[in-house]
Amino acid sequence: MSQQHWDGVYSRNKSDSVSWFQQQASMSLALMQRSKQLKTSRVIDVGAGASVLADSLLAAGVCDLTLVDLADSALATTKLRLGDRAQQVRWLTGDILQLPLPNAGYDVWHDRAVFHFMTSAAQRNAYLAQLQQALVPGGLLVIGTFASDGPEKCSGLPVCRYDEQTLTQQFANGFKALSIDYETHVTPSGNTQSFIWGCFKKTIQLTTPE
């Protein structure tokens, strides 16, 4: 994915006018709260953009929060909105496939709408490798993608769409599915988009062929 592309998207559009904007990240927060120790968890939000999820997590008492996005302009919007609370957040700008992440550095990994941009096997494998090394054993993965009846493109880019079987298969190596949920997202323009949400528990390290 191109950093230039996403910086352009956020530079040209108000953060509350992009199709993925939510006034409240209700599904994300509800699924993340399956971690009974969420307040003391080390949380990473992949593709955080200008999402209000950060506001909700800080309000819920999360004190170890890392926000990741390709677009520095999107993170700048969140920093401005958070004001003094921005000092409580770690900010990482870059491609999640390439960023150096701490080994077993996170208890909760959240991703709303980044994984579905991984349209090649190589990208998905790189994503899974990052996830496996960065998420502690027993950690919680909360991931949302376009459902099988969702859009075929987002912001002009192709995406992969998933149903319960195909999403679960993506994380079959090393993760146990806790729940699969569906959500109808209403965009700022009034259109609807079908999302599927998976909540997984990390069980083992990824096995790779010799």
C-alpha positions as CSV (number, residue, x, y, z in Angstrom):
1,M,0.0,0.0,0.0
2,S,1.1,3.5,-0.8
3,Q,1.8,6.1,1.9
4,Q,1.4,8.8,-0.7
5,H,-2.0,7.5,-1.7
6,W,-3.4,7.5,1.9
7,D,-1.8,10.8,2.9
8,G,-3.5,12.2,-0.2
9,V,-6.9,10.8,0.8
10,Y,-6.8,12.4,4.2
11,S,-5.4,15.6,2.9
12,R,-8.2,16.0,0.3
13,N,-11.0,15.0,2.6
14,K,-12.3,15.9,6.1
15,S,-11.9,13.0,8.5
16,D,-15.6,12.8,9.0
17,S,-16.4,12.6,5.3
18,V,-14.4,9.5,4.3
19,S,-16.5,6.3,3.8
20,W,-15.1,4.5,6.8
21,F,-15.8,7.3,9.3
22,Q,-17.7,6.2,12.4
23,Q,-19.1,8.6,15.1
24,Q,-18.6,5.7,17.5
25,A,-16.4,2.6,17.1
26,S,-19.0,0.5,19.0
27,M,-18.2,-2.9,17.5
28,S,-14.5,-2.5,17.9
29,L,-14.8,-1.4,21.5
30,A,-17.3,-4.2,22.4
31,L,-15.1,-6.9,20.9
32,M,-11.9,-5.5,22.5
33,Q,-13.6,-5.6,25.9
34,R,-13.6,-9.4,25.7
35,S,-10.1,-8.8,27.1
36,K,-11.0,-8.7,30.8
37,Q,-7.9,-6.8,31.6
38,L,-8.3,-4.3,28.8
39,K,-7.3,-1.3,31.0
40,T,-3.9,-2.9,31.7
41,S,-3.4,-4.4,28.2
42,R,-0.9,-3.3,25.7
43,V,-3.1,-2.4,22.8
44,I,-2.2,-1.7,19.1
45,D,-4.6,-0.3,16.6
46,V,-3.5,-1.0,13.1
47,G,-4.7,1.4,10.5
48,A,-6.0,3.7,13.2
49,G,-6.3,6.7,10.9
50,A,-8.4,9.4,12.4
51,S,-10.7,7.0,14.1
52,V,-12.4,7.9,17.4
53,L,-11.6,4.5,18.8
54,A,-8.5,6.0,20.4
55,D,-10.7,8.5,22.3
56,S,-12.9,5.6,23.6
57,L,-10.0,3.4,24.6
58,L,-8.3,6.2,26.6
59,A,-11.7,7.1,28.2
60,A,-12.0,3.4,29.1
61,G,-8.8,3.6,31.0
62,V,-6.4,2.0,28.5
63,C,-2.9,3.3,29.4
64,D,-0.7,1.5,26.9
65,L,-2.0,2.4,23.4
66,T,-0.1,2.3,20.1
67,L,-1.7,3.8,16.9
68,V,-0.4,2.8,13.5
69,D,-1.2,4.2,10.1
70,L,0.4,4.8,6.7
71,A,-0.9,8.3,6.6
72,D,0.8,10.8,9.0
73,S,-1.9,13.3,8.1
74,A,-4.5,11.0,9.6
75,L,-2.6,10.5,12.8
76,A,-2.0,14.3,13.0
77,T,-5.8,14.7,13.0
78,T,-6.1,12.3,15.9
79,K,-3.3,14.0,17.8
80,L,-5.0,17.4,17.4
81,R,-8.4,16.0,18.6
82,L,-6.9,14.3,21.6
83,G,-5.1,17.4,22.8
84,D,-3.1,16.7,25.9
85,R,-4.2,13.1,25.9
86,A,-2.0,12.5,22.8
87,Q,0.9,12.3,25.1
88,Q,-0.5,9.0,26.4
89,V,-0.2,7.4,23.0
90,R,2.6,5.9,21.0
91,W,2.4,7.0,17.3
92,L,3.8,4.8,14.5
93,T,3.7,6.0,10.9
94,G,4.4,3.4,8.2
95,D,3.5,0.1,6.6
96,I,2.4,-2.5,9.1
97,L,4.1,-5.1,6.9
98,Q,7.5,-3.5,7.4
99,L,7.4,-1.6,10.7
100,P,9.7,-3.1,13.4
101,L,7.3,-4.2,16.2
102,P,8.4,-5.5,19.7
103,N,8.4,-9.2,20.1
104,A,5.3,-10.2,22.2
105,G,4.8,-6.5,22.7
106,Y,1.0,-6.4,22.6
107,D,-1.9,-8.1,24.4
108,V,-4.6,-6.8,22.0
109,W,-4.3,-6.3,18.2
110,H,-7.1,-4.4,16.5
111,D,-7.6,-3.9,12.8
112,R,-10.6,-2.4,11.1
113,A,-10.2,-2.5,7.4
114,V,-6.5,-2.9,6.8
115,F,-6.3,-6.6,6.3
116,H,-8.8,-6.6,3.5
117,F,-6.3,-4.5,1.5
118,M,-3.9,-7.5,1.6
119,T,-4.8,-8.8,-1.8
120,S,-1.8,-11.1,-2.4
121,A,-0.7,-14.2,-0.5
122,A,2.7,-12.6,0.1
123,Q,1.1,-9.5,1.7
124,R,-1.2,-11.7,3.9
125,N,1.7,-13.9,4.9
126,A,3.8,-10.8,5.9
127,Y,0.9,-9.5,7.9
128,L,0.4,-12.8,9.7
129,A,4.1,-12.9,10.5
130,Q,4.0,-9.5,12.1
131,L,0.9,-10.4,14.0
132,Q,2.4,-13.6,15.3
133,Q,5.6,-12.1,16.6
134,A,4.0,-9.0,18.0
135,L,1.0,-10.5,19.8
136,V,1.6,-12.3,23.1
137,P,0.4,-15.9,23.4
138,G,-3.1,-15.8,24.7
139,G,-3.5,-12.3,23.2
140,L,-6.7,-11.1,21.6
141,L,-7.0,-10.3,17.8
142,V,-10.0,-8.2,16.8
143,I,-10.2,-7.8,13.0
144,G,-12.9,-6.3,10.8
145,T,-13.0,-6.6,7.0
146,F,-15.5,-6.2,4.2
147,A,-17.9,-9.1,4.1
148,S,-18.6,-11.2,1.0
149,D,-21.4,-8.8,0.0
150,G,-19.4,-5.7,0.8
151,P,-17.6,-3.4,-1.6
152,E,-15.0,-4.7,-4.1
153,K,-13.0,-1.5,-3.8
154,C,-12.3,1.1,-1.2
155,S,-10.8,4.5,-1.9
156,G,-10.1,3.3,-5.5
157,L,-8.1,0.2,-4.3
158,P,-9.1,-3.4,-4.7
159,V,-9.9,-5.4,-1.5
160,C,-10.5,-9.0,-0.5
161,R,-13.9,-9.8,0.9
162,Y,-14.5,-12.6,3.5
163,D,-17.2,-14.8,4.9
164,E,-17.0,-16.7,8.2
165,Q,-15.2,-19.7,6.7
166,T,-12.6,-17.8,4.7
167,L,-11.9,-15.3,7.5
168,T,-11.4,-18.1,10.0
169,Q,-9.2,-19.9,7.6
170,Q,-6.8,-16.9,7.3
171,F,-6.1,-17.2,11.1
172,A,-6.4,-21.0,11.5
173,N,-2.7,-21.4,12.1
174,G,-2.2,-20.3,15.7
175,F,-5.5,-18.7,16.5
176,K,-8.8,-19.9,18.0
177,A,-12.0,-18.2,16.8
178,L,-14.0,-16.8,19.7
179,S,-16.7,-15.2,17.7
180,I,-17.7,-14.0,14.2
181,D,-20.1,-11.0,13.9
182,Y,-21.5,-9.0,11.1
183,E,-22.1,-5.2,10.9
184,T,-23.8,-2.9,8.5
185,H,-21.8,0.3,8.3
186,V,-23.6,3.5,7.1
187,T,-21.2,5.8,5.4
188,P,-21.4,9.6,5.8
189,S,-23.0,9.8,2.4
190,G,-25.7,7.3,3.5
191,N,-24.6,4.2,1.7
192,T,-24.3,0.9,3.5
193,Q,-21.3,-1.4,3.6
194,S,-21.3,-5.0,5.0
195,F,-18.5,-5.8,7.4
196,I,-17.5,-9.1,9.1
197,W,-15.7,-9.1,12.4
198,G,-13.6,-11.9,13.8
199,C,-12.4,-12.1,17.4
200,F,-9.6,-14.6,17.9
201,K,-7.3,-15.8,20.7
202,K,-3.7,-16.5,19.9
203,T,-2.9,-20.1,20.9
204,I,0.5,-21.0,19.4
205,Q,3.4,-19.6,17.4
206,L,3.1,-19.8,13.6
207,T,4.6,-23.0,12.2
208,T,6.6,-22.6,9.0
209,P,7.8,-25.4,6.7
210,E,11.4,-26.3,6.8
